[in-house]
Amino acid sequence: MGQTSFPDFYPDDITRLLYDWEVAPPEKKRFLLKLIASRIPWQIQLESALDEVKDPYLRVQARNLKSEITRHRLRHSFFKLTLRGNTNHYKDLEEMAVQLSSIGFPDQNYAEIKHELDRMALRVSELYDDHSGYLTDELKVQILCQVLFQEEGFVGNIQNYNDPGNSYLFQVIKSRLGIPISLSVVYLLVGQRLGLPLYGTNLPLHFLLQYESEGYFTYIDPFHGGVLLDKFTCEKFLEANGYTNSPKYFTKASTLSMIKRMCRNLIHIYRDNQSKEMENTIKDHLQILESRSTHVDKE
């Protein structure tokens, strides 16, 4: 992925900061690494960005610092999300899903993720055009689910539900398998490209989507092949699992609440798998979301 796609990325700026890091006293080095991390757009693969450093010595130094820069870069995105709070849009969902995915797959390439999401959105758009003479909101939803489930094969990983890969966007797009919330993220990111009024729904135990336009409303379950549900069915699901029906379970989920839920899922999975290091890594990032957002978090 070339830097020309990102006018806000300046390799010379990174080079200057690396030089400052090289000569800085120990107490300032961490601050400079955080600056470097914040200056590299999240869409750019870190290794590619560091390769743009022209000075050979500093380029080698940058590669040696890759893991530290990666950590600061990820934390920077999480901090930015907490400052935005529970916004009513998903402009930052793609960034956060990709950044979270990089914990499990540090060598992932965003260009591959974007290509797949763009391709699927284009396919849905083509079918919308084919049915333009009678394209209702209900048909829009049916076509979206047809493409993502029937054509692309996205479905719940029932056989290996506790595989941590089910929670990482990069792996979900590769395997076409996931859990309710990660599959919902795929639907949301495709829907976002099409301008669809699609939202997450933080239902306990089973994350859903809701489509809400002036003339049409439905819930969507990506885990079970995009089946459409009414509110009565969702309420019965809650009652069957010991939950008292409450409007809070049907509110639109924000990016912040979704990423927090995905982190909690991963913590439980890594704890069950006795992967202490990964459990602690996810805990560290969840703590960022929770400690910095208490004043705006309305979950």
Secondary structure as UniProt FT lines:
FT   HELIX           3..5
FT   TURN            7..8
FT   HELIX           11..23
FT   HELIX           26..38
FT   TURN            42..43
FT   HELIX           46..51
FT   HELIX           56..64
FT   HELIX           66..84
FT   TURN            91..92
FT   HELIX           93..104
FT   TURN            106..107
FT   HELIX           110..130
FT   HELIX           132..134
FT   HELIX           137..145
FT   HELIX           146..151
FT   STRAND          155..156
FT   TURN            159..162
FT   HELIX           164..167
FT   HELIX           169..175
FT   STRAND          177..178
FT   HELIX           180..194
FT   STRAND          198..201
FT   TURN            204..205
FT   STRAND          208..212
FT   STRAND          217..221
FT   HELIX           222..224
FT   STRAND          227..229
FT   HELIX           231..240
FT   TURN            241..242
FT   HELIX           247..250
FT   STRAND          252..253
FT   HELIX           255..272
FT   TURN            273..274
FT   HELIX           276..291
FT   TURN            294..296
//
